[in-house]
Amino acid sequence: EAVRRDKADGVIFLLTNFCDPVAFDFVPLKKSLEEADIPALSLSVEQHREPPEQLRTRVEAFVEMLQEDGV
Amino acid sequence: MSSDPIFAGVDIGSATAKAVLLDGSSTILGTSIIASGGNLADAAQRCLALAAEEAGVLPDACTAVVATGYGRERVAVRSRSVTEITCHARGALAMFPEVRSVVDIGGQDSKAIALDERGRVVRFEMNDKCAAGTGRFLEVMARLLEIELDEFGGRAMHAVSPVTISSTCTVFAESEVISHLARNENIDDIIAGLCSSIASRVYGLTSRARLSAPTIMTGGVARNKGVVKAMEVRLGAPIRTPENPQIVGAYGAALIAMNQPAS
């Protein structure tokens, strides 16, 4: 509902590795987003660490994907 | 020298740096592939200069330069940078207009990209930090088996009964290969097993990205027939590969440079 209210183009999930309570909510959330045709990106992050370059590529590519004809 | 516009794509990957130069009608004027090495900014300049030399123009004659690959921010002359996911999709689409999915396996990353009927990226999946299922895995194994990387794929095609490599981790898989060698298994069978192991690793990504046919394979590993064949078996569908799969990202970047000059 929050996604629809704010008219978000897409949703990024940050899942902390080995944090199961968060991962538990992720599955139904991702499913309902898919049903609503809202793109979602999930990233696994480790606590207390700088995100590696590959995470940056994922986020940038996700933004480029949402821009559609913007590239 | 004429003042026709020239558009460049520079793709600085983990293993190799690629450059493609296009004229205003998207004809390829020059390409280059060099090792990325330890100095990415230098590799960017050198690969651009080589492609310009082939095209018969000066490196600074480019109207717009789009940089991609994990070293994209190190390309000093870039007009902008775009991720390799968007660039590979764009390059593959230009080469094969009917493409609906791209599997890109590079030196340290593998990606599965799904496109819609208009050729836009709709979903993508990328490997985690681990080098399993990438070109690096093949490099390590080729070194271990003392076989040139270029021969690797061909040797896999001669396998009679491929071995199973069950470890996904490169380091563990290496010791598994050593055990196979100790048991005097046929090298071609071991190589085929390694190709299948990459394919099954990448299959995890392609399933999550829910790819549809036709699929194009890009990146250096697409030159390896053994991996392409193993991937076809996994996907249950034929895969097409461009003549030079390594430059698809740089080609896509150059096309983006052409469509959207420096802002």
Chai-1 contact restraints between the chains, C-beta under 6 A:
chainA,res_idxA,chainB,res_idxB,connection_type,confidence,min_distance_angstrom,max_distance_angstrom,comment,restraint_id
A,E53,B,Y70,contact,1.0,0.0,6.0,A-B,restraint_1
A,T57,B,T83,contact,1.0,0.0,6.0,A-B,restraint_2
A,R58,B,M126,contact,1.0,0.0,6.0,A-B,restraint_3
A,E60,B,T83,contact,1.0,0.0,6.0,A-B,restraint_4
A,A61,B,T83,contact,1.0,0.0,6.0,A-B,restraint_5
A,A61,B,I85,contact,1.0,0.0,6.0,A-B,restraint_6
A,E64,B,T86,contact,1.0,0.0,6.0,A-B,restraint_7
A,M65,B,V121,contact,1.0,0.0,6.0,A-B,restraint_8
A,E68,B,R120,contact,1.0,0.0,6.0,A-B,restraint_9
A,V71,B,T86,contact,1.0,0.0,6.0,A-B,restraint_10
A,V71,B,I256,contact,1.0,0.0,6.0,A-B,restraint_11
